[in-house]
Amino acid sequence: MHTRYSARRWLRFAVGVALMSMPVTPAWADGDPEIGKQVFKQNCSICHSPLPGKVIVGPPLFGVVGRPTTSVAGYNYSPANVAAHLIWTPTQLDKYIENPQKIVPGTKMTFPGLPGPGNAEKRANLIAYLSTLK
């Protein structure tokens, strides 16, 4: 009986170690940039350009991944965005794209977001596409 308990205990330990050593990748790491480009066209392109320096209604999203909020020179950001002091990491973008007004209350961006787990894949694909804009 003692041997059996030890074997089960060892097995649980081995499985735990194996699970802990598995790479954990964020959802957007598996996103498809080509599909994300379509998500961008459907949801973002009316206000944002993927080209550097091209302001439409909102600031261009060229180089957005990794840059601080309010960093596009000449764009008139809302006071809420100025006060946000965020870095547009993939994690932060995912939260923002899910619900912009929740992350930056008072933002002038009227887009309601891509909320909930049902849109997680769309957000992942969009972030994968935005990551290509360098």
Residue frames as qw, qx, qy, qz and C-alpha x, y, z in Angstrom:
[[0.000, 0.885, 0.465, 0.000, 0.00, 0.00, 0.00],
 [0.316, -0.787, 0.099, 0.521, 2.80, 2.39, 0.85],
 [0.406, -0.119, 0.598, 0.681, 4.48, 1.74, -2.53],
 [0.206, 0.624, 0.666, 0.353, 1.25, 2.47, -4.38],
 [0.141, -0.933, -0.247, 0.220, 0.82, 5.75, -2.53],
 [0.392, -0.588, 0.335, 0.623, 4.38, 6.72, -3.36],
 [0.376, 0.182, 0.683, 0.599, 3.88, 5.90, -7.03],
 [0.086, 0.818, 0.540, 0.181, 0.74, 8.06, -7.20],
 [0.281, -0.880, -0.038, 0.382, 2.47, 10.84, -5.37],
 [0.438, -0.325, 0.501, 0.672, 5.46, 10.63, -7.72],
 [0.309, 0.462, 0.685, 0.472, 3.11, 10.62, -10.74],
 [0.038, -0.930, -0.364, 0.045, 1.32, 13.77, -9.50],
 [0.377, -0.728, 0.213, 0.531, 4.68, 15.42, -8.96],
 [0.439, -0.050, 0.631, 0.637, 5.89, 14.44, -12.45],
 [0.204, 0.690, 0.614, 0.325, 2.69, 15.70, -14.11],
 [0.183, -0.934, -0.186, 0.245, 2.93, 18.96, -12.16],
 [0.411, -0.532, 0.390, 0.629, 6.53, 19.48, -13.26],
 [0.381, 0.244, 0.691, 0.564, 5.60, 18.70, -16.87],
 [0.081, 0.846, 0.507, 0.144, 2.72, 21.17, -16.82],
 [0.284, -0.878, 0.001, 0.386, 4.86, 23.88, -15.23],
 [0.428, -0.379, 0.504, 0.647, 7.54, 23.46, -17.87],
 [0.427, 0.568, 0.622, 0.330, 5.12, 23.86, -20.78],
 [0.179, 0.041, 0.102, 0.978, 5.43, 27.22, -22.51],
 [0.121, 0.714, 0.599, -0.341, 2.60, 29.57, -21.77],
 [0.221, 0.108, 0.374, 0.894, 1.88, 31.78, -24.75],
 [0.283, 0.393, 0.325, -0.812, -0.67, 34.56, -24.80],
 [0.603, 0.521, 0.589, -0.134, -3.67, 34.16, -27.08],
 [0.390, 0.871, -0.080, -0.288, -2.50, 36.84, -29.51],
 [0.239, -0.557, 0.732, 0.311, 0.75, 34.96, -30.07],
 [0.412, 0.157, 0.880, 0.179, -1.35, 32.44, -31.93],
 [0.404, 0.708, 0.272, -0.511, -3.32, 35.08, -33.80],
 [0.616, 0.328, 0.537, 0.474, -3.43, 35.13, -37.59],
 [0.123, -0.455, 0.056, 0.880, -2.29, 38.50, -38.98],
 [0.045, -0.119, -0.668, -0.734, -4.08, 37.96, -42.30],
 [0.256, -0.625, -0.729, -0.107, -7.40, 37.42, -40.54],
 [0.320, -0.605, -0.323, 0.654, -6.49, 40.31, -38.23],
 [0.118, -0.099, 0.333, 0.930, -6.09, 42.56, -41.25],
 [0.221, -0.444, -0.692, -0.524, -9.72, 41.83, -42.13],
 [0.388, -0.665, -0.565, 0.297, -10.79, 42.53, -38.52],
 [0.277, -0.376, -0.008, 0.884, -8.88, 45.84, -38.80],
 [0.030, -0.149, -0.524, -0.838, -10.65, 46.73, -42.06],
 [0.333, -0.548, -0.711, -0.289, -14.07, 45.90, -40.59],
 [0.498, -0.718, -0.448, 0.189, -13.64, 47.57, -37.20],
 [0.495, -0.589, -0.025, 0.639, -10.78, 50.05, -37.17],
 [0.461, 0.116, 0.406, 0.781, -10.04, 51.42, -40.63],
 [0.036, 0.835, 0.454, 0.309, -12.88, 53.92, -40.65],
 [0.303, -0.953, 0.003, -0.024, -10.97, 55.92, -38.00],
 [0.530, -0.660, 0.458, 0.271, -7.39, 54.58, -38.00],
 [0.647, 0.663, -0.359, -0.116, -4.76, 54.18, -40.68],
 [0.938, -0.225, 0.115, 0.236, -2.19, 51.38, -40.72],
 [0.627, 0.547, -0.023, 0.554, 0.25, 53.79, -42.40],
 [0.505, -0.345, -0.279, 0.740, 2.77, 55.91, -40.51],
 [0.122, -0.206, -0.003, 0.971, 1.78, 59.55, -40.01],
 [0.225, -0.291, -0.584, -0.724, -1.66, 59.24, -41.64],
 [0.164, 0.202, 0.644, -0.719, -4.28, 60.64, -39.29],
 [0.170, -0.441, -0.714, -0.516, -7.91, 59.96, -40.19],
 [0.491, -0.732, -0.187, -0.433, -10.24, 60.46, -37.20],
 [0.777, -0.610, 0.133, 0.082, -7.94, 58.67, -34.76],
 [0.146, -0.761, 0.583, 0.244, -4.17, 58.37, -34.67],
 [0.698, 0.397, -0.560, -0.202, -2.43, 55.96, -37.06],
 [0.881, -0.385, 0.232, -0.146, -1.88, 52.48, -35.66],
 [0.754, 0.487, -0.346, 0.275, 1.42, 51.95, -37.46],
 [0.399, 0.349, -0.593, 0.606, 3.90, 50.98, -34.74],
 [0.554, -0.591, -0.003, -0.587, 1.23, 50.99, -32.02],
 [0.923, -0.298, -0.235, 0.069, 2.45, 47.78, -30.35],
 [0.732, -0.137, -0.219, 0.631, 4.98, 48.82, -27.73],
 [0.186, 0.406, -0.009, 0.895, 4.47, 52.57, -27.95],
 [0.047, -0.308, -0.612, 0.727, 3.05, 54.77, -25.20],
 [0.149, 0.790, 0.595, 0.007, -0.39, 56.31, -25.39],
 [0.066, 0.974, 0.113, -0.183, -0.48, 59.82, -26.79],
 [0.564, -0.451, 0.406, 0.560, 2.82, 59.41, -28.63],
 [0.499, 0.491, 0.501, 0.508, 1.76, 60.42, -32.15],
 [0.205, -0.326, -0.042, 0.922, 2.94, 63.98, -32.59],
 [0.173, 0.019, -0.337, -0.925, 0.27, 66.39, -33.75],
 [0.388, -0.405, -0.767, -0.312, -2.73, 64.23, -32.85],
 [0.313, -0.421, 0.233, -0.819, -5.20, 65.87, -30.44],
 [0.406, -0.145, -0.891, 0.138, -5.70, 63.18, -27.79],
 [0.513, -0.704, -0.326, -0.367, -8.49, 63.30, -25.22],
 [0.224, -0.693, 0.486, -0.483, -7.53, 64.36, -21.68],
 [0.906, -0.253, 0.251, -0.226, -8.43, 60.79, -20.59],
 [0.915, 0.311, -0.087, 0.242, -5.86, 59.30, -22.97],
 [0.255, 0.731, -0.381, 0.505, -3.25, 61.86, -21.93],
 [0.481, -0.584, 0.450, -0.474, -3.80, 60.90, -18.28],
 [0.981, -0.036, -0.064, -0.180, -3.80, 57.14, -18.97],
 [0.090, -0.736, 0.670, -0.008, -0.01, 56.74, -19.30],
 [0.921, 0.012, 0.378, -0.094, -0.28, 53.26, -20.84],
 [0.038, -0.467, 0.761, 0.449, 2.11, 51.32, -23.01],
 [0.809, 0.268, -0.078, -0.517, 0.32, 49.52, -25.83],
 [0.182, -0.308, 0.933, 0.034, 1.61, 46.04, -25.08],
 [0.381, -0.114, -0.804, -0.443, -0.32, 43.11, -26.55],
 [0.237, -0.387, -0.819, 0.351, -1.88, 42.50, -23.12],
 [0.053, 0.438, 0.279, -0.853, -2.94, 46.13, -22.77],
 [0.292, 0.150, -0.494, -0.805, -4.25, 46.25, -26.33],
 [0.294, -0.244, -0.911, -0.158, -6.32, 43.12, -25.70],
 [0.121, -0.503, -0.657, 0.548, -7.96, 44.74, -22.68],
 [0.105, 0.417, -0.024, -0.903, -8.47, 48.03, -24.52],
 [0.283, 0.052, -0.681, -0.674, -9.89, 46.47, -27.67],
 [0.206, -0.354, -0.909, 0.078, -12.25, 44.41, -25.53],
 [0.184, -0.848, -0.497, 0.024, -13.69, 47.52, -23.84],
 [0.420, 0.435, -0.065, 0.794, -11.98, 50.87, -24.58],
 [0.290, -0.713, -0.034, -0.638, -14.16, 52.95, -22.24],
 [0.841, -0.524, -0.134, 0.012, -13.45, 50.62, -19.31],
 [0.791, -0.046, -0.063, 0.607, -9.67, 50.88, -19.75],
 [0.244, 0.021, -0.007, 0.970, -9.61, 54.62, -20.51],
 [0.025, 0.740, 0.644, -0.192, -12.82, 56.15, -19.10],
 [0.052, 0.859, 0.074, -0.504, -13.54, 59.34, -21.00],
 [0.385, -0.147, 0.625, 0.663, -11.69, 58.37, -24.16],
 [0.430, 0.484, -0.040, -0.761, -13.13, 60.04, -27.24],
 [0.163, 0.142, -0.894, -0.392, -12.94, 56.76, -29.14],
 [0.661, -0.002, 0.148, -0.735, -16.57, 55.75, -29.69],
 [0.601, 0.169, -0.755, -0.200, -15.83, 52.17, -30.77],
 [0.761, -0.468, 0.099, -0.438, -17.64, 49.88, -28.28],
 [0.280, -0.520, 0.804, -0.064, -14.95, 47.21, -28.46],
 [0.685, 0.112, -0.669, -0.264, -14.90, 43.50, -29.19],
 [0.461, -0.495, 0.499, -0.542, -16.15, 42.31, -25.81],
 [0.863, -0.190, 0.323, -0.340, -16.10, 38.96, -24.11],
 [0.539, -0.302, 0.762, 0.196, -14.59, 35.55, -24.68],
 [0.696, 0.523, 0.492, -0.008, -16.57, 35.17, -27.91],
 [0.425, 0.901, -0.067, 0.062, -14.38, 37.84, -29.51],
 [0.590, -0.654, 0.397, 0.256, -11.06, 36.72, -28.02],
 [0.726, 0.126, 0.506, 0.448, -9.97, 35.17, -31.32],
 [0.345, 0.851, 0.245, 0.310, -10.83, 38.35, -33.25],
 [0.267, -0.945, 0.191, 0.018, -8.81, 40.39, -30.77],
 [0.720, -0.372, 0.477, 0.339, -5.89, 37.94, -31.00],
 [0.645, 0.432, 0.445, 0.447, -5.93, 38.14, -34.79],
 [0.126, 0.962, 0.112, 0.216, -6.18, 41.94, -34.73],
 [0.446, -0.825, 0.316, 0.141, -3.25, 42.24, -32.31],
 [0.758, -0.067, 0.495, 0.419, -1.22, 39.83, -34.45],
 [0.480, 0.699, 0.325, 0.419, -1.90, 42.13, -37.44],
 [0.128, -0.985, 0.048, -0.101, -1.09, 45.30, -35.47],
 [0.688, -0.555, 0.364, 0.293, 2.20, 43.64, -34.45],
 [0.714, 0.255, 0.420, 0.499, 3.19, 43.49, -38.12],
 [0.219, 0.921, 0.184, 0.265, 2.81, 47.26, -38.58],
 [0.613, -0.607, 0.098, 0.496, 6.43, 48.31, -38.05]]
